Amino acid sequence: MINICLIYDMDNIPHEIIRQTAGNSGVVNGCKFTLYNQENIDQLPGECDALIVLNTPFTTIRTRCHANLIYLVSQEAPNDRYKWHRNSFKHFSQVYTQWPLKKKNVVPSHGFLSWYIDKSYDELQTMDLNEPRKNDVAYIGNKESILIGQVKRNEFVEELNRVFANDNNLSFDLLGRTYGAPVDNKCDKLAEYKYALAIENTIVDHYW
């Protein structure tokens, strides 16, 4: 078994990641993933086979690992607000990121955004995919407008809403707390729809 330490800078993520594996085991293809965040980083072992940091390191990381097996997966969109994330890139053997940097250790890649559908791997394996879907199109999101990309996304969603309002053949539902339609379980809700839109707040290569 290959032991991989996976470090993330958000409190709620370990549960979300582990349930993406069969039986909530944390094991994938002979690799055992053990997760660490602010709550248990002091339990990081003195040695591991490989180390992966998701998003950005939140503290000094001390462990022994092969120099070529230290990875960073940069998840935030490449905009000025997160420019400081790049300060840590030099410490990793490979960095998977959307930042357009020409460095030997940089791999242009999507950021492996986390799974928030409130279903485990095992639950997804047993879902009935043939169950009829009674609604047409849904968008689950929010109206945040901190970043320019969020503002543009809101404008795009408003335009979509106007277009669908004039279409008698398709229904379009805006879902989420800020739209007055909170969703307890995204997976169960989207199962009612034939189509769903996922709209990010940035348009750059390798970010989707």
N, C-alpha and C positions, 0 to 999 in steps of 0.2 A: 504494500500500500504506500502510495506517495502522499506525504503529509504536507499540505499547503495551508499557510496562514493567510487569511483574508481579512484585511483591515478596512473599516469604513468609518466615515466621520459623522454618521447620523445614528441616533439612538434606536430607531425603530426598524432598522434594516435587517439585522440578523435573522429574525423570524421570517421576513419576506423572502430572503435568499434561500434559507434551508428548506423551506417548503416547496421550492422549485426542484427538489431532488426526490427520487423515489423513496417512499417510506419516511420522509423527513430525515434521511440518514446523513445528508451532507456528502454522500459519496457519488462520484460520477466517473465512470470509466477507469476505475482503479485509483482514483484520486480522492483523498479525504480532505474536505475543506472544513477548517475550524475558524469561526468568525470572532473578531475582536473589535470593540468600539470603546467609547469613553468609559463604559462601566466595567470592562474587564481587561483593558489593555495591560494592566499590571500582571496578568496571568500569561502573557505572551511567552512561549518557551524560549530557552536559550539557543535553540537550533531548530531549523525546519528545512524541508527539501526545496521549497519555493515560497516566495512571498509576493502577495498581490495587494496593492492599495487601491481602493475604489474612491474616485473623486479627488481627494487631496489629503495628505497626511496631516493629522491634527496635533501631533506631538512627535518628539524624538523617538524613533523606533530602534530598539536594540535587540538584535538576534543574529545568529550565525546562519548564513545561507550562501549557496553558490552564487558567485558574482554575476553570472549570466541569467539568473532566474529570479530577478527582482523586478517586478512589473508594476506599472501605474496605469490605471484606466481613468482617463480624464472625462468626467461626465457632464460638466457644465458647458453651456454654449460658449464659443470663443468671442466674448465681447469684453469691453474695458472693465466691466464690473468684476470679472474673474481673472483679470490679467495676472494678479499675484499668484495664482495657482501655478504658473509656469516656473516660479522660483525653485520648485522642488524637482523639476524634470531631470536635472543633471545628475540626480542621485540614483536613477533607475537604469537598468540595462535596456529596458524597452518601455516606451510610453505610447499608449494607444489614445489618440486624441484627434479632435477636429481642428485644433490650432494649426494653421498653415506654416509649419516650421520645417526648415530643411536641416535637420540634425540626424546624425547616424542612429540615434536611439529612438527616433520618433517614427511611429507607424500610423499613417492616416487611417482613422477608423471611427466608426460609430461608438458611442460611449456606453453601450450595454446598459441602457436605462432600466431601473428596477421594476419589478413585477408587482403591480398593485391591484390585481383583479380579485383578491380575496378568495382564491381557490388554490389548493395544493396540486402538485404534479399528479398525485393519485386520483384526485377528484376530477381533474381534466381528462384523464385517461378513460374515465367511465361515463363521461357526459354523453347524452343522447343528441347526436348532431342532426338527426332527422326530425326533431320536434319542430312543428310549424311555427313560423315567425309572423306575428300578426301586424307588426308596424314596419314602416319603410326605412327611414334614415334617422340616425341619432348623432348628436355631438355632446360628449361629456367634457366639461371644462369649467373655467372660471373667468371672471372679468378683471383679473389683475392687470394693472397698467403701469408697472414700475419701469419696465424696459420698453424701448421703442418697438421691439418685435412683438411684445404683448399688445401694445396699442394697435399695431397693424393687424394682428390676429383678431382682435375684437372687431375692427372695422370689417374684416373679411367675413367673419361670422355673421355680423349684422346684414351684410349684403346677401349672404346665402339665405338668411332668414327671409329677406324680402323676395328673393327669387322663388323660393319654395312656397311662399304665401300665395303667389300667383299661379302655382301649378296645382291643378285639381287632381292630378294623377299620383302625386307623391306627398307624403306627410314628412315633416321635419321637426324634430323635437330637440330643444336645448335643455340639457340636463346638468344638474349641479346646484350647489347651495346658492350661488350668486344669481342663478337663473330662476330661483324659487322652486326648484325641483330637485331636492337633495336625493342622492343615491346611496343606499346602504351597502349594496353589493354590486360592483360594476359588472361582473361577469353575468350574474343572474339578470340584470337589467338589459345588457346588450344582447342577451339570448332572445329577447323579445323582438329584435330588429333584424331586418334583412341586410342592412348596411350601417356602418358606423364610421365617423370621421375622426381621425386623430390629427391635430394641428399643432405643430411646435411653434416656438416663438422666435426662431432664427432660421435663415436660409443661407446655409453654407455647405460646401462639400462635406460628405461623411457625417452629416447631422440630419437624422430623420427619426 
